[in-house]
């Protein structure tokens, strides 16, 4: 006598995960909204910290409405639910910071005039605390959700760990526009991608990004007004033809060595989602992110700036 068959409950289909196009669109939207919201706020006379805070609020609203489905998938993702490791994050930050600054030193040594184009996040008074909150914590969180959360996961599911780390790092770096910043941000972004893949937690990348930005804002505000003389002396030193090439080569070799250490140390953690949604990682939105950065970089060129100034002079 056989036992009666047990009733089989209907299987509930699993919700689709994050797609590559989701991450690309989220990153492009964040870049456009962040710049538009902050520009409008600054144009209205608001200080920098308040403007960036409002841009974060605007992006958060877009994430929870326009990108509700991919955000829900991210909330369910293991990387959102896995707590951070502070020791790992701090160690990764130190190495990523050293590599990033080494490559920046290479660029400004070979192109000394580029140092003037590096954006400075400086404020004072009560707005300084708002700037530390917005640029030091909230903006890094939003950018990590877009790039190491949605874009990285989507590219991993489409093309694997290595492709995802490279493509998201290039997009994140180029999107910052200013060449002297881009050469330092790309290695930092690669370290953030590998850290996320290695630890299985998005929060480690958030910690590193927040420490980096907070340090930049704090030092920029503390040293504001005290740097012109020392900066001029440093520029004169680095522009010395006898020193430029040796300094650039030494900094470049040091940066490469640190990146090799980071790459070998932060090996990707086995993940069942890798290559589970095979398809193109490239989309029009990804191209839009890259073009956004290319246009921003072009606007920093002296010839382009002069052309823009001439066109403004012709306007009534």
C-alpha positions as CSV (number, residue, x, y, z in Angstrom):
1,X,0.0,0.0,0.0
2,X,1.5,3.3,-1.1
3,X,1.2,6.5,0.9
4,X,-1.1,9.1,-0.7
5,X,0.6,11.8,-2.6
6,X,1.1,15.0,-0.7
7,X,-0.5,18.0,-2.2
8,X,2.1,20.1,-4.0
9,X,1.8,23.8,-3.2
10,X,2.1,26.0,-6.3
11,X,5.6,27.4,-6.5
12,X,5.9,31.2,-6.2
13,X,8.1,32.5,-9.0
14,X,11.1,34.4,-7.6
15,X,11.1,38.1,-8.3
16,X,13.6,39.1,-11.0
17,X,16.9,40.4,-9.8
18,X,18.7,43.5,-10.8
19,X,19.4,43.8,-14.5
20,X,22.4,45.6,-16.1
21,X,20.2,48.2,-17.7
22,X,18.7,48.9,-14.3
23,X,22.0,49.9,-12.9
24,X,23.0,51.9,-15.9
25,X,19.8,53.9,-15.9
26,X,20.0,54.5,-12.1
27,X,23.6,55.7,-12.4
28,X,22.8,58.1,-15.3
29,X,19.7,59.4,-13.4
30,X,21.7,60.0,-10.3
31,X,24.4,62.0,-12.1
32,X,21.9,64.2,-14.0
33,X,19.6,64.7,-11.0
34,X,22.4,65.4,-8.6
35,X,23.9,68.1,-10.8
36,X,20.6,69.6,-11.8
37,X,19.2,69.8,-8.3
38,X,22.4,71.2,-6.8
39,X,22.9,73.7,-9.6
40,X,19.3,75.0,-9.2
41,X,19.8,75.3,-5.4
42,X,23.1,77.1,-5.8
43,X,21.5,79.4,-8.4
44,X,18.8,80.2,-5.9
45,X,21.5,81.4,-3.5
46,X,21.7,78.4,-1.2
47,X,25.1,77.4,0.2
48,X,26.9,74.3,-1.1
49,X,26.1,72.0,1.7
50,X,22.4,72.7,1.6
51,X,22.4,72.4,-2.2
52,X,24.0,68.9,-2.0
53,X,21.6,67.9,0.7
54,X,18.6,68.8,-1.5
55,X,20.1,66.9,-4.4
56,X,20.4,63.8,-2.2
57,X,16.7,64.2,-1.2
58,X,15.7,64.5,-4.9
59,X,17.7,61.4,-5.8
60,X,16.2,59.4,-2.9
61,X,12.7,60.3,-4.1
62,X,13.6,59.1,-7.6
63,X,15.1,55.9,-6.3
64,X,11.9,55.0,-4.3
65,X,9.6,55.9,-7.2
66,X,11.1,55.6,-10.7
67,X,13.5,52.8,-9.6
68,X,11.2,51.1,-7.1
69,X,11.5,47.6,-8.7
70,X,15.3,47.4,-8.9
71,X,15.5,49.0,-5.4
72,X,13.2,46.3,-4.1
73,X,15.5,43.7,-5.6
74,X,18.5,45.4,-4.0
75,X,16.8,45.4,-0.6
76,X,16.4,41.6,-1.0
77,X,20.0,41.2,-2.2
78,X,22.5,39.5,0.2
79,X,24.9,42.4,-0.2
80,X,22.3,44.8,1.3
81,X,21.6,42.4,4.1
82,X,25.2,41.5,5.0
83,X,26.7,43.8,7.7
84,X,30.1,45.5,7.1
85,X,33.5,44.6,8.5
86,X,35.0,47.7,9.8
87,X,38.6,46.3,10.0
88,X,38.4,45.2,6.4
89,X,36.9,48.5,5.3
90,X,39.6,50.6,7.1
91,X,42.4,48.5,5.6
92,X,41.0,48.7,2.1
93,X,40.6,52.5,2.6
94,X,44.2,53.0,3.4
95,X,45.4,51.1,0.4
96,X,42.9,52.6,-2.0
97,X,43.6,56.1,-0.7
98,X,47.4,55.7,-1.3
99,X,46.9,54.3,-4.8
100,X,44.4,57.0,-5.7
101,X,46.7,59.9,-4.5
102,X,49.7,58.3,-6.2
103,X,48.0,58.4,-9.6
104,X,46.7,62.0,-9.0
105,X,50.3,62.9,-8.3
106,X,51.4,61.4,-11.6
107,X,48.9,63.5,-13.5
108,X,49.4,66.8,-11.8
109,X,53.2,66.3,-12.0
110,X,53.1,65.8,-15.8
111,X,50.2,68.4,-16.2
112,X,50.8,70.9,-13.4
113,X,48.1,73.3,-14.6
114,X,45.5,70.6,-14.1
115,X,45.6,71.0,-10.3
116,X,43.6,74.2,-10.5
117,X,40.7,72.3,-12.1
118,X,40.2,69.8,-9.2
119,X,36.9,70.6,-7.5
120,X,37.1,71.7,-3.9
121,X,34.2,71.2,-1.5
122,X,34.7,74.1,0.9
123,X,32.2,75.8,3.2
124,X,32.1,77.6,6.5
125,X,29.8,78.3,9.4
126,X,26.8,76.1,10.0
127,X,26.7,75.0,6.4
128,X,30.0,73.2,6.9
129,X,28.2,70.6,9.1
130,X,25.6,70.3,6.4
131,X,28.3,69.8,3.8
132,X,30.0,67.1,5.9
133,X,26.6,65.3,6.2
134,X,25.7,65.6,2.5
135,X,29.1,65.3,0.7
136,X,30.7,63.1,3.4
137,X,27.9,60.6,4.1
138,X,24.7,60.9,2.1
139,X,26.1,61.5,-1.4
140,X,28.6,58.6,-1.0
141,X,25.7,56.4,0.1
142,X,23.6,57.3,-2.9
143,X,26.5,56.8,-5.3
144,X,27.3,53.4,-3.8
145,X,23.7,52.3,-4.2
146,X,23.7,53.3,-7.8
147,X,27.2,52.1,-8.9
148,X,28.3,49.3,-6.5
149,X,24.7,48.3,-5.7
150,X,22.6,48.4,-8.9
151,X,25.2,48.8,-11.7
152,X,27.8,46.4,-10.3
153,X,25.2,43.7,-9.5
154,X,23.5,44.1,-12.8
155,X,26.8,43.8,-14.8
156,X,27.9,40.8,-12.7
157,X,24.6,39.0,-13.5
158,X,25.2,39.8,-17.2
159,X,28.9,39.3,-17.7
160,X,30.7,38.2,-14.5
161,X,32.8,39.7,-11.7
162,X,35.8,41.0,-13.7
163,X,33.8,42.7,-16.4
164,X,31.5,44.3,-13.8
165,X,34.4,45.6,-11.7
166,X,36.1,47.2,-14.7
167,X,33.1,48.6,-16.4
168,X,31.5,50.1,-13.3
169,X,34.9,51.6,-12.2
170,X,35.5,53.2,-15.6
171,X,31.9,54.6,-15.6
172,X,32.2,56.0,-12.1
173,X,35.6,57.5,-12.7
174,X,34.8,59.1,-16.0
175,X,31.5,60.5,-14.7
176,X,33.4,62.8,-12.4
177,X,34.6,64.7,-15.5
178,X,37.7,66.6,-14.3
179,X,40.7,64.6,-15.6
180,X,42.9,65.1,-12.6
181,X,40.1,63.7,-10.4
182,X,39.3,60.9,-12.8
183,X,42.8,59.4,-12.7
184,X,42.5,59.1,-8.9
185,X,38.8,58.0,-8.8
186,X,39.1,55.1,-11.2
187,X,41.5,53.1,-9.0
188,X,39.4,54.0,-5.9
189,X,36.3,52.8,-7.7
190,X,38.0,49.5,-8.7
191,X,39.0,49.0,-5.0
192,X,35.4,49.6,-4.0
193,X,34.1,47.1,-6.6
194,X,36.5,44.4,-5.5
195,X,35.8,45.1,-1.8
196,X,32.1,44.7,-2.4
197,X,32.7,41.4,-4.3
198,X,35.2,40.1,-1.8
199,X,33.1,40.8,1.3
200,X,29.6,40.3,-0.1
201,X,28.5,43.5,1.6
202,X,27.7,46.9,-0.1
203,X,28.2,48.6,3.3
204,X,32.0,48.2,3.2
205,X,32.1,50.3,0.0
206,X,29.8,52.9,1.7
207,X,32.2,53.1,4.6
208,X,35.3,53.6,2.5
209,X,33.6,56.1,0.2
210,X,32.3,58.1,3.2
211,X,35.7,58.2,4.9
212,X,37.3,59.4,1.7
213,X,34.8,62.2,1.1
214,X,34.6,63.2,4.8
215,X,38.4,63.5,4.9
216,X,38.4,65.5,1.7
217,X,35.7,68.0,2.9
218,X,37.3,68.3,6.4
219,X,40.8,69.0,5.1
220,X,39.6,71.3,2.4
221,X,37.6,73.4,4.9
222,X,40.4,73.4,7.5
223,X,43.1,74.4,5.0
224,X,41.0,76.8,3.0
225,X,42.9,80.1,2.7
226,X,46.1,78.6,3.9
227,X,47.0,76.8,0.7
228,X,47.8,79.3,-2.0
229,X,51.4,79.9,-1.0
230,X,52.2,76.2,-0.4
231,X,50.4,75.2,-3.5
232,X,52.3,77.6,-5.6
233,X,55.6,76.3,-4.2
234,X,54.6,72.7,-4.8
235,X,53.6,73.6,-8.4
236,X,57.0,75.2,-9.0
237,X,58.7,72.2,-7.6
238,X,56.6,69.7,-9.7
239,X,57.0,71.8,-12.8
240,X,60.8,71.4,-12.6
241,X,61.7,69.3,-15.7
242,X,64.4,67.6,-13.8
243,X,62.0,66.3,-11.2
244,X,58.7,65.8,-13.0
245,X,59.5,62.6,-14.8
246,X,61.2,60.8,-11.8
247,X,58.4,61.9,-9.5
248,X,55.8,60.7,-11.9
249,X,57.5,57.4,-12.6
250,X,58.0,56.7,-8.9
251,X,54.4,57.6,-8.0
252,X,53.1,55.6,-10.9
253,X,55.1,52.5,-9.9
254,X,53.9,52.9,-6.3
255,X,50.3,53.2,-7.3
256,X,50.5,50.2,-9.6
257,X,52.1,48.1,-6.8
258,X,49.3,49.0,-4.4
259,X,46.6,48.2,-7.0
260,X,48.2,44.8,-7.6
261,X,48.1,44.1,-3.8
262,X,44.4,45.2,-3.7
263,X,43.5,43.0,-6.7
264,X,45.2,39.9,-5.3
265,X,43.9,40.5,-1.8
266,X,40.3,41.3,-2.6
267,X,39.3,38.2,-4.5
268,X,35.6,38.0,-5.4
269,X,33.4,35.9,-3.1
270,X,31.6,33.0,-4.9
271,X,28.1,34.3,-5.7
272,X,25.2,32.3,-7.2
273,X,24.0,35.4,-9.1
274,X,27.1,35.7,-11.2
275,X,26.2,35.3,-14.9
276,X,22.6,34.3,-14.0
277,X,21.0,36.9,-16.3
278,X,23.3,36.6,-19.3
279,X,23.0,39.5,-21.7
280,X,24.7,42.7,-22.7
281,X,26.0,44.9,-19.9
282,X,26.3,47.8,-22.3
283,X,23.2,50.0,-22.9
284,X,22.4,53.5,-24.0
285,X,22.3,54.6,-20.4
286,X,25.9,53.4,-19.8
287,X,27.0,55.3,-22.9
288,X,25.2,58.3,-21.4
289,X,27.1,58.0,-18.2
290,X,30.4,58.0,-20.1
291,X,29.4,60.9,-22.3
292,X,28.3,62.9,-19.3
293,X,31.9,62.6,-17.9
294,X,33.5,63.3,-21.3
295,X,31.5,66.5,-21.8
296,X,32.3,67.6,-18.2
297,X,36.0,67.0,-18.9
298,X,35.8,68.9,-22.1
299,X,34.4,71.9,-20.3
300,X,37.5,72.0,-18.1
301,X,39.8,72.6,-21.1
302,X,41.1,76.2,-21.5
303,X,40.2,76.4,-25.2
304,X,36.6,75.2,-24.5
305,X,36.2,77.6,-21.6
306,X,37.4,80.5,-23.7
307,X,35.0,79.6,-26.4
308,X,32.1,79.5,-23.9
309,X,33.2,82.8,-22.5
310,X,33.3,84.3,-26.1
311,X,29.8,83.0,-26.8
312,X,28.5,84.5,-23.6
313,X,30.1,87.8,-24.6
314,X,28.1,87.8,-27.8
315,X,24.8,87.3,-26.1
316,X,22.7,90.4,-25.5
